[in-house]
Amino acid sequence: MFPVASSPEYMGYAMQYTRTSFATIATLFALAAPVATADAAPDGWTIVDLGSAHNIGSMALNDHGWVVMGNKILSPSASGYTTTELLSTAGTANNFSLRDINNANVVLGNDGSAGSWQAFVWQAGVRTSLPQRLDYTGHFQSQARGINDNGQVVGNTGDYAAIWSPNGTGGYNVTTLGWYWSNNSVGSGAGVSINGAGAGLMATVYNQYRPGYTTGLGNGITILGDGLIDSPAGEAINDRYAVAGTGTYNCGGYSCNMPFIWTSGDNVEALPLTPAQPGWAYNGKAHALNERNDVVGMGWYGSYDGRAVLWSASSAGWQEVDLNSVLPAGSNFWKLTEAMDINESGQILGYGAVNGDWQPHAFLLTPAVPEPQSWIMLLSGLVALRWKARRRLAVACSGQS
């Protein structure tokens, strides 16, 4: 039942309704904000050259556009990016990598300079080592792969896949996800990704030979369906419990890679790839996905022709985009080789080849936004819809039909 138009309840409802309308419009304008210091493509995509880094294949991106790669943290600013370099306990970038960053800008990394790997988190200059367990050789070791917005971390320690959770006093508690070949039970595999609900994804659950996820030992492990893919290995899980990764298949007597996404049951879907070279085998990898189930990775389009790829779901099925097709003209990049991460704004982080430097450079590719005329039409439509809804509300509250 609607509140009476003159009542306090109605006024509160109307104020809430108005705030929602303005918030919606403000959000739309915020989404249209341009990215600074970027080269623009004719269709509106922009790209930023983030430079090279030690161990550039280790990289991640959060929803605010912060990037970690190798031993560097890149934070966006009005004039470009501010770079912070982290070093190992030995004072070098060797045997050291940053693996992930969450939306609170907590950075996750691994330091192997002391002979065995030590996982750690870092925020605003403070580094905290994660607790470790002994492996079968009697050594303490840990490696971390993913962190969620609650600060929970997934990785491996000792002979276990594990989740580390903040204990509220600046430290962490560790929970194992499974035993490694213990009493013929489900083994641990490698902890590779964690979603907002604390479900830790294992790349391959031993003695099942398929990816699986769980929130901790004894809570049960959900194993991916069989589908048509051999030896699938998961790489990323989102809050919808969709999993992206790479499996294998027999391609003319050889073993080729097949990027996939899994959503539920046995619904393991191979993602499309269209090689440019006639007769070239279907071959690619999937690395990451966002909450819209947009997946990024790479595909081989011919001999020595690896390209960064985006897959997006549509009513017609999965759509494949070779990201080189949206590479801005005049960009320093002449090839986008591999896409490694994607955030909720659709920004894509990866690496490729640039002119004048034999080392790979990281790129941040930002999708197009509607033209100003499109925004005007969209906002006009929203205003009209809001006016009609408000008129209907007023009529309902006055008891008219």
N, C-alpha and C positions, 0 to 999 in steps of 0.2 A: 504494500500500500504506500502511495506517495505521501509525504508530509504536507500539511496545509501550507499554502503559499506565504502566509503572514507569520508562520510559526518560527521559533528559533531553529527547529530541526531543518526546516526548509532553507533558511538563510545559511546554515552550516553546510547543507548539501550543495547549495548554489555556489558558495565560496570554494568548496572543494572542487566542484565541476570547473569553475573558472580557472583555478590554479592548474588543474590537469590540462586544460586547453592551452594555456600559456606555456606550460612545461613541455607539451608536445611540440609546439611551434618552435620554442627555444632549442629543443633537441634537434629538430630538423635543420635549423640554421647552424648549429654546432657541427653537425655531420658534414655540412657543406664547406667548412673552413679549409682553405688550401694548405698544402704542405710546403714549408719553406725550403729554399735552396734546392729545389728539385727540377730536373729536366722534364718537360711536358711532351707527351706524345700527341699526335693529331686527334686521337679519340679521348684524350683526357688523362690517360695513365701517366703517372710521374715516377721517376726513378732517382735514387740517391746513391752515389758511390761512397761506400763506407770504408774503403781502403782495404789493405791486406792486414793479416795478423798471423802470429804464430799459431799453428794448428787451427786454421780457419774453418775446417770441417766441423768443429764443435761450435754450434751457435744456437741462439734462441731469441725469441721476441715476446714482449708482453703487450697488453692492450693499450698502453700509453706510448708505444713506440720506442721503449727502451730496448737495447740490444746487448746481448753478450756474445762475444766471439773470441775463441782462443783464450787469451788472458786479459781481454779488454771489456770494459763496460762503457757503452755509448748512451748518453742521456740527451734527448732532444732539447734544443734551446731556440730562442728567436733567431740566432745567427747561424744555426747549424747543429752540431753535436759537440758535447763535452765528453772527453775521453778520460777514463780512469783505468790505469793498468794495475793489475794485481800480480804478485810474484809468489813463487813457492817459498817454503821455509829456507831453501838454499839461496834465495834471492835471484832466481832466474825464471824464465818462462818455459824451461824444459820440464818434461814429465808433469805438466800442469795444464788443466783445462777448466773453463767455466762451462757448465752444461745447461743451466736453465735460469729463468728469472720470473718471479710472480708479479702480480699487480700491485703489491706493496713494495716492489723493487728489492726484494730479498733475492740474493744471488746464490746459486748453488754451484759448487765446484769440487774438483778432485786434485789432490796434491800427491804425486808419487816420488817426490825428490828424496825422501828418506829411505827408499828401497821398497816399501810397500805402500799401497794407496790409502790415503786418508780423505774421506768425504768431509765437506765443511759447508756452512752457510756464512754469508757475508752480507752485512747491511750497514751503510753509513760509516764505514771504517772499522766496524767490529766483526771479527772473524771467530766463529764458533765451530770447533771440531765435533763431529757426530760420533756417538759411542760405537765401539767396534766389538766384534766377537772373533774368537780364534777360528782359523780354518783347519783343514785336516792335517796341514803340515806344522801346526802349532804356532802360526803367526797371526797377529791381528791385522786385518785389512778391511777396507770398505771402499765402495765406489757408488756414487749417487747419480741418478739420471733425470729425475723430474721433481718439481715442487708445485704444490697447489696454493691457492690464495689463503688457506688456513695455516700455511707454513709447514704442512706435512710433506715429507720427502720420501721418495721411493728409490731403491737401488739394491745393492748386495752388501752383506758383511759376513765374514767367515765363509761358511758354505751355504748361506741362506739368502734368498731374496727377502727384503725387509722394508718396513715402513718406519720412519722416524717421526714422532709427533712432539711438538713443543710441550714442555711440562709446566709452563707457567712461571718458572723461576729462572729463565734464561737458558735452560738446558733442554735435552731431548730424551724421550724414552724410545726404545726400539722394540718393534714387534715383528716376528718372523712371519713370512707368508707360506712357508712350506719347508720340508726337509729335503736335503740333497741326497737322493738314493738311500733313504733311511727306512728300514723295515718294509721295503717295497711300497712305501706310501707315495702319494703325489709329491714329486720333487719340486724344487723351487724355481729353477730357470733363472732368468735375469730380470730383475725389476726395472722397467723402462719408462713407465708413465703413471701418473696418478690424477684422478679427477677430483672435482670439488667435494664429493661425498666421501673421499678417502679410499676409493677403490683402486688398489695398486695392480697395474697390469704387468704380467710376466710375459716376456717375449715368446717363450715356448715352455710350457709346463712339462717337465720331464716325466717320462713313461706315458704321457698323453700325446706328446709331440704336436701340440696345438697351443695357441695363446690362451691365457685365462686370467681372470681378475678376482681379487678378494680383498676384504678389509682387514684381514689378519688370520693367523693360524686358528683353526677350529671354527671359523665362520663360513666355511664352504668355499669352493672355488668354482666359478662359472667358466666352463670351457667353451670355446668357440665351436660352432657347428662344422661339419665336415666339408660341405660345399664341394667344389671340384678342384681345389687347389692343394697341391702337395706341400708338406713341410712349411706351413705358414708361420711367419714370425711377426708378432705384433710390435708396433712402434709407438702408437699413441692411442689414448682413450679420452673421450670427452664426457661431459656431464649427462649426455643422452645414452651413455654406455655404448656408443659406436666405437669401433676399433679399426684403425688403419694400419696396414703393414705390407709385407712382401712375402710371397710364396714362390714355389717353383713349379715348372711343368716340363714335360718332355717335348723338346722342339727339334725333331729330326735326329734323335739320338743324343742330343746335348741337353743340358739342364739350363733353362732360361728362367729369368725372374719375372714374376707376375704381381703387379701392384693390386691390392684388394681393399675393400671396406666390408666390415661385418656390422650388422645392425641388430639382428635377433635370430634365435633359432638356428636353422641351417642356412640362413641368408648371407652366405659369403659370396660377394660379387667381385669379379675381376673388373678393374677399371680400364676403359678403352685406351688404346694407343694405335695411331695410324702411321706406320713407318713411311718415310718419303722415298726410300730406296726400294725399288721393286724386289720382292723376294726376301727382304730383310725380316728376320724373326721378330715377333712381338716380344719386347723385353723392357722392363722398367722397374721402378721402385716407388713406394709411397712412404713419406716420412712423418707427416703431421696432418691434423685436421682441426677445424674450429667447431663451434656449436651449431653452425648451419650444415655441418658435414661437408664443407668444402675441404678437399684433400689436395696436398701439394707433394711433389716429388720430382722424379725425372723419368725420361723415356729415351730409348735409343732409336733414333729415326733413320739410322744408316750406319755404315762403318765409321767409327770414330766421331759419331755425331750424337752425343748426349745432350739433351735439352731439358730445361726446367719446364715443368708442367703443372697446370691447375686443373682439377676435376671438380665440377659442380653438378648437383642434381637438378633435373628439370622434369617437366611433365613428359618429355620425350625420352627420358633416360639420362644417363651420365654424359655430360658434355666435357670434352677434352679441349684445353686451350694450351697450345705451345706458347709459353710466355715470351718467346722471341718475336711473336707476331704483334705484341703490344709494346715492344721495346721502342722508346722514343727516338726519333730521328736526331742525329747529331750527338747522341749519348756517347760517353766515354767507353761504354760496353759495346763490344761487337758480338758477344755470345753470352746468353744466360744459360749456365750449364746445369745447375741443380737447385731446386727450391727446398729449403729445409724446415721452414716454419710459416704459420699463418695465424693472424690474430682475429679478433672479433670485428675489426673494421675492414677486414679483407686485405690488410697489408701483408706482403709476402717477403720473407727474408731468404736469401740464398747466396750463391756465389757464381761468378762467371769470369770471362776473359775480357781484359780491357786493352786499349791501344797503348803500346809503349811500355808494358810491364809484363814479364813472363809469369809473375806470381798471380794466383787468382785473387780477385777482389770480391768483397761482400757487397750485395745490393739490397736496397729496401725499395720494393715496388708497391706503389699505392694505386688502388683502382680509381677509375674515373668517378666524378660526381656529376649530377645533372647540371645542364647549363642554367644560368640565371633565369631565363624565360621559363624553363621547366619548373623551377622552384616557385616562381610567381603563380603559375597555373596550379601547382600542387597546393600552395598555401591558400589560394583563393577557394579551391575546392574544399579544403578543411574548414575554412571560415563558414562557407555555405552549409556544410554538414552540421557544424556546431550550432548555427543559428536555427536550422530546422529541428535539431534535437532539443534545443532550449525551448522552442515554441511548443513542441509536443509535451514537454515536461510541464510547462505553465498551464496548458490546456488540461492535462491529466490532474494536476493539483487543484484546479478550480472546479473539477467535477464535470467539465463539459465533455461532449463526445465529438 
